[in-house]
Amino acid sequence: MKLSDLKLGERPAGRTLLSARWVVGHRDGGHRLVENGEVVIENGEVLFVGRKFDGDVARRIDLGDALVSPGFIDLDALSDLDTTTLGFDCGPAWAKGRVWPQSYVERGPYEMYSFEELAFQKRFAFGQLLLNGITTALPIASLFYREWGETVAEFEAAAEAAGEMGLRAWLGPAYRSGGMVCTAPGVLEQRFDEARGLQGLDEAIDFVKAQAGRFGGLVQGMLSPDRVETCTETLLKRTMAASADLDIPVRLHMAQGLMERETVARLHGTTAPQWLAGFGALNDRLIAPHAVKATAEDLKLYAEHGVTVAHCPLVYARGGDALDSFGKLRAMGIRIGMGTDCAPPDMVLNLAVGVMAARMKGDSAEDTAPQHLFDAATIAGADALRRPDLGRLQPGAKADIAIFDLSDKWMAPRIDPIRTLILGASGRVTRAVFVDGRLSMRDGVVHGIDMEAARTRAQDQFDGLLRRYPDRTWGHPDVEDIFPPSYPAL
């Protein structure tokens, strides 16, 4: 039987045996390579991983020269249209619509996308995640173009999309107590509305209670306060208390940039991790992208309190920065999971850039090797979510599987399957994805969405957003002045 004989979007009845040149199994706490291996799945779970299965099966599928792997876990998965691409070579942020000008605040911030557009772009983003071998995602979106925070309605639509398309997702609308306002060229002021932030938290809690566990457990809940400089102590204390009550993760971006460091120092007289530690808000349920600007004391606090760093090397490398360093954090005992935080959400490319950036920061081949990044994208992500049934292929684990094509004509010669995948490929070699035993993607086709048509629609939406950028940019310059072309027009 062939993979193409399975019906997309469905879980095949009975036992399915997948054989391939390479399988990433799991034993004694770590991944193990199985050459000419087999994986047997049934009812959404892994039954067997090894060389030869002696039991009866409903079907056998020989995948040939492929790598059968646990699906990737993306702790910071972009779920909107990537506005950060506008800022890499166009700055400063206050002059390019990345900070609200006073005039925009006075007229009243507004949603720059309709509900239908917001719901669509999450569905489109979920399709891109599946195309890149990502089976579990914690979505993230920009609030720069929002009226304030994310809404329950759009996340209800996101839950429906995850359930229909077959993506395991931890969901929760982002909320905040404040934001930056540009009051003069280069002058940024923090504005707070704590009551609005607390209302957002209450709505997020209600969402989690209503949605967690839906679609056979594919949808779970998390709390997503926005960047640390947009939060008050009261908001974060209540967030952490709710996290403990609901036993769910919290993701909070901090130690990620100079603007944050300067703002938090001005507001609280210290760094963000040290500020949180002062009121007991660091714990092992906290996932903290990105740690690129973390101090030695910050990292020590992360290690002491079991905080997980969501490492997103590609988005920082695009801007000329990097975590210092993967090997250093790993040696300190800090759990490092992976995120993409960019479009396309190419986890394989992120792993490659992660290896390169770490070595540029001084890590040796032993400090930071491809398999260490692979562990971060699988085992560590699952452990951050406290889900030992994810991120590994072993009996009893969820059948969340990514199949990578090792016969890709651009990827030769092959030495070791993990090294070759990470250092010689990209997410485009993802041939198929199973989530909870269900075939969610095969050969570039995602269940529940026409990705070719969706790509055109996404570009149209993004172009519409660009046309509105002058509204929320200091001085309201023309779009061409905000984002000049790389070369002048002929």
C-alpha positions as CSV (number, residue, x, y, z in Angstrom):
1,M,0.0,0.0,0.0
2,K,1.1,3.6,-0.7
3,L,0.8,6.7,1.4
4,S,-1.3,8.1,-1.4
5,D,-3.9,5.4,-0.7
6,L,-4.7,6.9,2.7
7,K,-7.5,9.5,2.8
8,L,-6.3,12.9,3.7
9,G,-7.8,14.3,6.9
10,E,-8.8,10.9,8.3
11,R,-7.3,8.4,10.8
12,P,-7.0,5.1,9.0
13,A,-8.9,2.2,10.8
14,G,-6.8,-0.5,12.3
15,R,-3.1,-0.7,12.7
16,T,-0.9,1.1,10.2
17,L,2.8,0.1,9.8
18,L,5.1,2.7,8.4
19,S,8.6,1.6,7.3
20,A,11.4,3.8,6.1
21,R,15.2,3.9,5.8
22,W,15.4,5.8,9.0
23,V,13.2,6.2,12.1
24,V,13.8,8.4,15.1
25,G,12.6,6.2,18.0
26,H,12.9,7.0,21.7
27,R,14.3,5.0,24.5
28,D,15.9,5.5,27.9
29,G,15.1,9.3,27.9
30,G,16.6,10.1,24.5
31,H,16.1,9.7,20.8
32,R,17.6,6.7,19.0
33,L,18.1,6.1,15.3
34,V,16.6,3.0,13.8
35,E,18.0,2.1,10.4
36,N,15.4,0.3,8.2
37,G,12.9,0.8,11.0
38,E,9.2,0.4,11.4
39,V,6.5,2.4,13.3
40,V,3.1,1.0,14.0
41,I,0.2,3.4,14.9
42,E,-3.4,2.7,15.9
43,N,-6.2,4.9,17.3
44,G,-3.9,8.0,17.5
45,E,-1.1,6.3,19.4
46,V,2.2,4.7,18.7
47,L,2.2,0.9,19.4
48,F,5.7,-0.1,18.2
49,V,9.0,1.4,17.1
50,G,11.8,-0.8,16.0
51,R,13.2,-3.1,13.3
52,K,10.5,-5.7,12.9
53,F,6.9,-5.8,14.1
54,D,5.6,-9.4,14.4
55,G,1.9,-8.6,15.0
56,D,-0.9,-8.2,12.5
57,V,-1.6,-4.9,10.8
58,A,-4.3,-3.5,8.5
59,R,-1.8,-2.0,6.1
60,R,1.9,-1.7,5.5
61,I,3.3,1.5,3.9
62,D,6.9,1.5,2.7
63,L,8.1,5.1,2.7
64,G,11.5,4.3,1.1
65,D,14.4,6.7,1.5
66,A,12.7,8.8,4.2
67,L,13.1,9.8,7.8
68,V,10.1,9.1,10.1
69,S,10.3,11.6,13.0
70,P,8.3,12.9,15.9
71,G,6.5,16.1,14.7
72,F,8.0,19.4,15.7
73,I,6.7,21.4,18.6
74,D,6.6,25.2,17.9
75,L,6.4,27.2,21.1
76,D,6.2,30.5,19.3
77,A,4.3,29.9,16.0
78,L,3.4,32.9,14.0
79,S,-0.3,32.9,13.3
80,D,-0.8,36.1,11.4
81,L,0.8,37.7,8.3
82,D,4.4,38.4,9.1
83,T,4.7,42.2,9.7
84,T,8.2,41.8,11.2
85,T,9.5,41.4,7.7
86,L,8.7,45.1,7.2
87,G,11.0,46.1,9.9
88,F,14.3,44.3,9.2
89,D,15.8,46.9,6.9
90,C,13.3,49.8,7.5
91,G,13.8,51.7,10.7
92,P,13.6,53.1,13.2
93,A,10.4,51.5,14.6
94,W,8.8,54.7,15.6
95,A,9.0,56.0,12.0
96,K,7.8,52.9,10.4
97,G,4.4,52.2,12.0
98,R,5.8,49.8,14.7
99,V,4.8,52.2,17.5
100,W,1.5,54.0,17.6
101,P,1.8,57.8,17.1
102,Q,-0.2,60.1,19.4
103,S,-2.4,61.2,16.5
104,Y,-3.5,57.6,15.9
105,V,-4.3,57.1,19.6
106,E,-6.4,60.3,19.7
107,R,-8.5,59.3,16.7
108,G,-9.0,55.8,18.4
109,P,-7.0,52.7,17.5
110,Y,-9.0,50.3,15.3
111,E,-8.8,46.8,14.0
112,M,-6.9,46.8,10.6
113,Y,-8.3,43.3,9.7
114,S,-11.9,42.2,9.8
115,F,-12.9,39.2,11.8
116,E,-13.1,37.1,8.6
117,E,-9.5,38.1,7.8
118,L,-8.2,37.3,11.2
119,A,-9.9,33.9,11.2
120,F,-8.5,33.2,7.7
121,Q,-4.9,34.1,8.5
122,K,-4.8,31.7,11.4
123,R,-6.1,28.9,9.2
124,F,-3.5,29.9,6.6
125,A,-0.8,29.9,9.2
126,F,-1.9,26.5,10.5
127,G,-1.5,25.1,7.0
128,Q,2.0,26.5,6.7
129,L,2.9,24.9,10.0
130,L,1.7,21.5,8.8
131,L,3.6,21.9,5.6
132,N,6.8,22.3,7.6
133,G,6.4,19.2,9.8
134,I,5.1,21.1,12.8
135,T,2.4,19.1,14.6
136,T,2.0,21.1,17.8
137,A,1.9,24.9,17.9
138,L,1.4,27.7,20.3
139,P,0.3,30.6,18.0
140,I,1.7,34.1,18.3
141,A,0.5,37.3,16.5
142,S,1.5,41.0,16.5
143,L,-0.7,43.4,18.4
144,F,0.8,46.5,16.5
145,Y,-2.1,46.5,14.0
146,R,-4.8,45.6,16.5
147,E,-7.3,47.8,18.4
148,W,-5.8,46.5,21.7
149,G,-5.6,42.7,22.2
150,E,-6.8,39.5,20.5
151,T,-10.4,38.4,20.8
152,V,-12.2,35.3,22.0
153,A,-14.1,35.1,18.7
154,E,-11.0,34.8,16.5
155,F,-9.6,32.2,18.8
156,E,-12.9,30.2,18.7
157,A,-12.4,30.2,15.0
158,A,-8.8,29.2,15.5
159,A,-9.9,26.2,17.6
160,E,-12.3,25.2,14.8
161,A,-9.5,25.4,12.3
162,A,-7.1,23.3,14.3
163,G,-9.7,20.7,14.9
164,E,-10.7,20.5,11.2
165,M,-7.2,20.7,9.7
166,G,-5.7,18.4,12.3
167,L,-3.1,20.5,14.2
168,R,-2.4,20.1,17.9
169,A,-2.6,23.6,19.3
170,W,-2.4,25.4,22.7
171,L,-4.6,28.5,22.3
172,G,-5.4,31.6,24.2
173,P,-6.0,35.2,23.1
174,A,-3.2,37.7,23.9
175,Y,-4.0,40.5,26.3
176,R,-2.1,43.5,27.7
177,S,-2.3,46.4,30.1
178,G,-0.5,49.0,28.0
179,G,1.6,49.9,25.0
180,M,4.1,52.4,23.6
181,V,3.0,55.7,22.1
182,C,5.2,58.0,20.0
183,T,4.6,61.6,21.1
184,A,7.4,63.2,19.1
185,P,10.1,61.9,16.7
186,G,12.0,59.3,18.6
187,V,10.1,59.9,21.9
188,L,8.2,56.9,23.2
189,E,6.0,56.9,26.2
190,Q,4.3,54.0,28.0
191,R,0.5,54.2,28.5
192,F,-1.4,51.8,30.7
193,D,-5.0,50.8,31.1
194,E,-4.8,48.0,33.8
195,A,-8.6,47.4,33.9
196,R,-8.6,46.6,30.2
197,G,-5.7,44.2,30.7
198,L,-7.5,42.4,33.5
199,Q,-10.7,42.1,31.4
200,G,-8.6,40.5,28.7
201,L,-7.2,38.0,31.2
202,D,-10.7,37.1,32.4
203,E,-11.9,36.6,28.8
204,A,-8.8,34.4,28.1
205,I,-9.6,32.3,31.2
206,D,-13.2,31.8,30.1
207,F,-11.9,30.8,26.6
208,V,-9.6,28.2,28.1
209,K,-12.4,26.7,30.2
210,A,-14.7,26.5,27.2
211,Q,-12.2,25.2,24.6
212,A,-9.5,23.1,26.3
213,G,-9.9,19.4,25.4
214,R,-12.0,19.8,22.3
215,F,-11.5,17.7,19.2
216,G,-10.2,14.7,21.1
217,G,-7.7,16.8,23.0
218,L,-6.1,18.5,19.9
219,V,-7.1,22.0,21.4
220,Q,-5.6,22.9,24.7
221,G,-5.4,26.2,26.6
222,M,-2.7,28.6,27.5
223,L,-2.4,32.2,28.8
224,S,-0.7,34.7,26.6
225,P,0.1,38.1,28.2
226,D,1.8,40.2,25.6
227,R,5.4,41.4,25.8
228,V,6.5,42.0,29.4
229,E,6.8,45.8,29.1
230,T,3.0,45.9,28.3
231,C,2.0,44.2,31.5
232,T,1.6,45.4,35.1
233,E,2.5,43.4,38.2
234,T,-1.1,42.9,39.1
235,L,-1.9,41.5,35.6
236,L,1.1,39.1,35.8
237,K,0.3,38.0,39.4
238,R,-3.2,37.1,38.4
239,T,-2.0,35.4,35.2
240,M,0.3,33.1,37.2
241,A,-2.4,32.3,39.7
242,A,-4.8,31.4,37.0
243,S,-2.1,29.3,35.3
244,A,-1.7,27.3,38.6
245,D,-5.4,26.9,39.0
246,L,-6.0,25.7,35.5
247,D,-2.6,23.9,35.3
248,I,-1.8,25.4,31.9
249,P,1.3,27.1,30.5
250,V,1.9,30.9,30.3
251,R,3.9,32.4,27.4
252,L,5.4,35.8,28.0
253,H,8.0,37.5,25.7
254,M,10.8,39.0,27.7
255,A,14.6,39.6,27.6
256,Q,14.0,40.0,23.9
257,G,15.1,43.5,22.9
258,L,16.7,46.8,23.8
259,M,13.4,48.8,23.9
260,E,12.0,46.3,26.4
261,R,15.2,46.4,28.6
262,E,15.2,50.2,28.7
263,T,11.4,50.4,29.3
264,V,11.4,47.8,32.1
265,A,14.5,49.5,33.7
266,R,12.7,52.8,33.7
267,L,9.5,51.4,35.1
268,H,10.9,48.9,37.6
269,G,14.6,49.6,38.0
270,T,15.7,46.2,36.9
271,T,15.5,43.6,34.1
272,A,12.2,41.8,33.3
273,P,13.2,38.3,34.6
274,Q,14.5,39.9,37.9
275,W,11.3,42.0,38.2
276,L,9.1,38.8,37.8
277,A,11.3,36.9,40.3
278,G,10.6,39.7,42.8
279,F,6.9,38.9,43.0
280,G,7.1,35.1,42.5
281,A,6.1,35.0,38.8
282,L,8.9,32.7,37.5
283,N,8.1,29.0,37.4
284,D,8.2,25.8,35.3
285,R,4.9,26.7,33.5
286,L,6.4,29.8,32.1
287,I,7.6,29.8,28.4
288,A,9.7,32.9,27.7
289,P,10.8,33.8,24.2
290,H,13.6,34.8,23.4
291,A,16.3,35.4,26.1
292,V,18.6,37.1,23.5
293,K,19.0,40.1,25.9
294,A,19.1,38.1,29.1
295,T,21.8,38.9,31.6
296,A,23.8,36.3,33.5
297,E,21.6,36.9,36.5
298,D,18.5,36.5,34.4
299,L,19.7,33.2,33.1
300,K,20.5,32.0,36.6
301,L,16.9,32.8,37.6
302,Y,15.6,30.9,34.6
303,A,17.6,27.9,35.6
304,E,16.6,28.0,39.3
305,H,12.9,28.3,38.5
306,G,12.6,25.9,35.6
307,V,11.6,28.5,33.0
308,T,11.6,27.3,29.4
309,V,13.2,29.5,26.8
310,A,11.5,29.5,23.4
311,H,14.5,29.8,21.0
312,C,13.7,31.5,17.6
313,P,17.1,31.8,15.9
314,L,16.0,32.7,12.4
315,V,14.0,35.9,13.2
316,Y,17.0,37.2,15.2
317,A,19.6,36.2,12.7
318,R,17.7,38.2,10.1
319,G,18.3,41.3,12.3
320,G,21.9,40.4,13.1
321,D,21.5,39.2,16.6
322,A,21.6,35.8,18.4
323,L,21.1,34.0,21.6
324,D,24.4,33.9,23.7
325,S,24.4,31.0,23.5
326,F,22.5,27.7,23.0
327,G,25.3,25.7,24.5
328,K,25.7,28.0,27.5
329,L,22.0,27.8,28.4
330,R,22.0,24.1,27.9
331,A,25.1,23.7,30.2
332,M,23.2,25.8,32.9
333,G,20.4,23.3,32.8
334,I,17.9,25.7,31.2
335,R,15.2,24.0,29.1
336,I,15.3,25.3,25.6
337,G,12.4,24.7,23.3
338,M,12.1,26.0,19.7
339,G,9.9,28.5,18.0
340,T,9.7,29.8,14.5
341,D,8.1,33.3,15.0
342,C,8.4,34.1,11.3
343,A,7.0,33.3,7.9
344,P,7.4,30.8,6.5
345,P,7.5,28.8,9.7
346,D,10.4,26.6,8.5
347,M,11.5,24.7,11.6
348,V,14.2,22.8,9.8
349,L,15.8,26.1,8.7
350,N,15.5,27.5,12.2
351,L,17.4,24.5,13.5
352,A,20.1,25.1,11.0
353,V,20.4,28.8,11.8
354,G,20.4,27.8,15.5
355,V,23.4,25.6,15.0
356,M,25.3,28.2,13.0
357,A,24.4,31.1,15.3
358,A,25.5,29.2,18.4
359,R,28.9,28.4,16.8
360,M,29.4,32.0,15.8
361,K,28.9,32.8,19.5
362,G,31.7,30.4,20.4
363,D,30.0,27.1,21.0
364,S,31.9,24.0,19.9
365,A,30.5,21.2,17.9
366,E,30.1,19.3,21.1
367,D,28.4,22.3,22.8
368,T,25.8,22.7,20.1
369,A,25.2,19.9,17.6
370,P,22.3,19.4,15.2
371,Q,20.8,16.7,17.4
372,H,20.7,19.2,20.3
373,L,18.5,21.5,18.3
374,F,16.4,18.6,17.2
375,D,15.9,17.6,20.8
376,A,14.8,21.2,21.5
377,A,12.2,21.1,18.8
378,T,10.8,17.8,20.0
379,I,11.5,16.5,23.5
380,A,12.1,19.9,25.2
381,G,8.9,21.4,23.7
382,A,6.9,18.5,24.9
383,D,8.4,18.7,28.4
384,A,7.6,22.5,28.5
385,L,4.0,21.6,28.0
386,R,4.3,18.7,30.5
387,R,3.3,16.2,27.8
388,P,5.6,13.2,27.8
389,D,3.4,11.6,25.2
390,L,4.5,14.2,22.6
391,G,7.8,14.9,21.0
392,R,9.0,11.3,20.8
393,L,8.1,8.1,19.1
394,Q,7.7,5.3,21.6
395,P,4.8,3.0,22.6
396,G,2.1,5.0,24.3
397,A,3.0,8.3,22.7
398,K,0.7,10.2,20.5
399,A,1.0,9.4,16.8
400,D,2.2,12.9,15.9
401,I,4.6,12.2,13.1
402,A,6.6,14.1,10.4
403,I,7.9,12.3,7.4
404,F,10.9,13.9,5.7
405,D,12.1,13.0,2.2
406,L,15.7,12.0,2.2
407,S,15.7,11.3,-1.6
408,D,15.2,15.0,-2.4
409,K,17.4,15.8,-5.4
410,W,18.9,18.9,-3.9
411,M,20.0,17.1,-0.7
412,A,23.0,14.8,-1.4
413,P,25.1,13.2,-0.4
414,R,23.6,12.1,2.9
415,I,25.8,11.1,5.8
416,D,23.7,11.0,9.0
417,P,19.9,11.6,8.6
418,I,19.6,14.2,11.4
419,R,22.7,16.2,10.4
420,T,21.8,16.0,6.7
421,L,18.2,17.1,7.4
422,I,19.2,20.1,9.6
423,L,22.3,21.3,7.8
424,G,21.4,20.3,4.2
425,A,17.7,20.8,3.8
426,S,14.7,22.9,4.7
427,G,11.1,22.3,5.7
428,R,10.2,21.8,2.1
429,V,11.4,18.2,2.3
430,T,8.4,17.4,4.6
431,R,6.5,14.7,2.7
432,A,3.6,14.1,5.1
433,V,2.4,14.8,8.6
434,F,0.2,12.7,10.9
435,V,-1.4,14.3,14.0
436,D,-3.1,12.0,16.5
437,G,-2.8,9.3,13.9
438,R,-4.7,11.3,11.3
439,L,-3.1,12.3,8.0
440,S,-3.2,16.1,8.1
441,M,-0.7,16.8,5.2
442,R,0.6,14.9,2.3
443,D,2.8,16.0,-0.6
444,G,2.1,19.7,-0.1
445,V,-1.7,19.3,0.3
446,V,-3.2,20.2,3.6
447,H,-6.6,19.0,4.7
448,G,-9.2,21.7,5.1
449,I,-7.6,24.4,3.0
450,D,-6.5,25.1,-0.6
451,M,-3.0,26.5,0.2
452,E,-2.5,27.9,-3.3
453,A,-5.7,29.9,-3.3
454,A,-5.0,30.9,0.4
455,R,-1.6,32.2,-0.5
456,T,-3.1,34.6,-3.0
457,R,-5.8,35.7,-0.5
458,A,-3.1,36.2,2.2
459,Q,-1.1,38.5,-0.1
460,D,-4.1,40.5,-0.9
461,Q,-4.9,41.0,2.8
462,F,-1.3,41.9,3.5
463,D,-1.3,44.5,0.7
464,G,-4.4,46.0,2.2
465,L,-2.7,46.3,5.6
466,L,0.3,48.1,4.0
467,R,-2.0,50.6,2.4
468,R,-3.3,51.5,5.9
469,Y,0.2,51.8,7.5
470,P,0.3,55.7,7.1
471,D,-2.6,55.9,9.5
472,R,-0.5,54.5,12.3
473,T,2.9,56.0,11.5
474,W,4.3,59.2,12.9
475,G,3.8,62.0,10.5
476,H,1.6,59.8,8.2
477,P,4.1,59.5,5.3
478,D,3.3,57.6,2.1
479,V,3.8,53.9,2.1
480,E,6.7,54.3,-0.3
481,D,8.5,56.5,2.2
482,I,7.8,54.1,5.1
483,F,9.0,51.0,3.2
484,P,11.2,52.1,0.2
485,P,12.1,49.5,-2.4
486,S,15.5,47.8,-2.4
487,Y,16.3,49.3,-5.8
488,P,14.7,52.4,-7.4
489,A,12.1,51.7,-10.0
490,L,13.3,51.6,-13.6
